[in-house]
């Protein structure tokens, strides 16, 4: 039975509503991780280190897509809550067009300055060929990549999260099957893994375009948009925390790699790459839940249903706390096994990765609450507050920890940086929750 945004959400109904987006995000992360597995085990440590070195630069561009995705979804959700479906369709269609234009404009300088960027990130001459292969293939389909992110959010906003899940499962299945075929069977190495990824992204994007451009039974449809500067600006400001978060993630990734190359070398970059793949899987539970609940928050904010806002707020905090403790336990129990899957062929690298993952895992106990704090204020159409939370926690706290803790604790300081930053961040998040509770009545 289809769950409507206007309903009251019990635990059972909330989990049923957010489950497709959680699985969608988990599956998206898994097929990215599968790329890393095949590259590491079949193309080698140098190729694996190279893609983890250059990936943060590509993720900087993804930040634009996530900003527009979350920011515009909050606007569209509010417009639907107000009963203005025509305006919601125009806003949705405008954002899709803008994202495609952005992606095309970004591809050109990406190709031109690829080698310079790779060297700036610290790539050795041994890594450079792999950096070129990886970046050029992924840049070639950037409009499809960014559209795929956008449609994931709007399947949920249009009350078709189960369809969005099916599309993501299809794209992920394509990626994993082609990874095995191109890399393990055909021996195409890194290029094979990249081709598998871009074909999956094209599939996911085209499914969204075909569905929304035709008459459908969701709340949204692609139409010929009228330019609306207010919607564009509001999408950017609403999605500021997601932009800052992804921008900071890329910056921090670069700083971690820089510190690790300086202190350990290529093994350090490879170990951090494995950690980020594993983090990506578990963090997708938080992001998937937020993607689902944010549509509900925006809708009820637009409908001025304060009682339901409070219900969603309290249940979300409970979910994030329970999930964080569960993820910590899983990581502590499986750190050795997870590390061996990726880098078991190198004993020294395996031991380094396992120890680092166990230390890093403690940050998950509070990571989800901080992520929810930023997403919650975005859903309330207050991008400035969510942006401040993300900027302070990531740019000030974590960047500061990445620089300072290694000088105080050695290599372990790098792995403890995330935990210390999240502890500082939860204090600020709590202050903002208290400060704005009366204003938004949650």
Helices and strands as residue ranges (DSSP letters): H 11-38, I 39-43, H 45-81, H 85-112, H 114-120, H 125-139, H 142-157, H 161-179, I 180-185, H 189-213, H 229-238, H 240-263, H 266-302, H 306-343, H 347-360, G 361-363, H 364-379, H 383-390, I 391-398, H 399-409, H 411-435, H 437-440
